[in-house]
């Protein structure tokens, strides 16, 4: 039986000494771990500069379980479009003045 490998996105510290799994969110807000069936699928969605590591599915589950993450997604397709313009501040409505009595 062939070993199935997931290509899992990671982040690396500025000095390269620490690597951490990137976690994402499902539509309902729950955190999830994401894996890809190939490095090409990962690069197509997250960009060619995205660092990744190879993990078997059981290893990925055991890494995220202590964090309360039980959802794994293989080859996700739906993601938010990248922000292309800076977000501008929204003018807030005037705050109500509290009166002391």
QUIFENVEN-V674436 format. One record per residue. RES is the residue in three letters. D_LAST is the distance of its C-alpha to the last C-alpha in Angstrom with 2 decimals. Layout:
RES/D_LAST  RES/D_LAST
//
This chain:
UNK/77.19  UNK/75.56  UNK/72.32  UNK/69.49  UNK/67.46  UNK/64.02  UNK/63.06  UNK/59.47  UNK/57.20  UNK/56.04  UNK/54.20  UNK/55.69  UNK/54.04  UNK/54.68  UNK/57.43  UNK/58.91  UNK/58.62  UNK/56.15  UNK/56.45  UNK/53.85  UNK/54.00  UNK/51.90  UNK/49.84  UNK/48.72  UNK/46.55  UNK/47.70  UNK/46.17  UNK/44.07  UNK/42.61  UNK/44.78  UNK/46.53  UNK/50.29  UNK/53.28  UNK/55.60  UNK/59.33  UNK/62.02  UNK/65.65  UNK/66.90  UNK/65.88  UNK/66.47  UNK/63.96  UNK/61.34  UNK/62.10  UNK/62.04  UNK/58.46  UNK/56.90  UNK/59.19  UNK/62.28  UNK/60.39  UNK/58.52  UNK/59.73  UNK/60.73  UNK/62.52  UNK/64.79  UNK/63.80  UNK/65.16  UNK/62.72  UNK/62.70  UNK/61.90  UNK/58.98  UNK/57.63  UNK/57.92  UNK/56.10  UNK/53.03  UNK/52.84  UNK/51.05  UNK/48.33  UNK/47.78  UNK/49.59  UNK/52.08  UNK/52.65  UNK/55.49  UNK/56.38  UNK/59.87  UNK/60.46  UNK/57.11  UNK/57.34  UNK/53.88  UNK/51.67  UNK/49.13  UNK/50.66  UNK/50.21  UNK/47.58  UNK/49.56  UNK/46.89  UNK/43.85  UNK/40.57  UNK/38.42  UNK/34.70  UNK/32.86  UNK/30.28  UNK/26.96  UNK/24.63  UNK/21.64  UNK/18.78  UNK/15.56  UNK/12.77  UNK/9.64  UNK/6.37  UNK/3.76  UNK/0.00
//
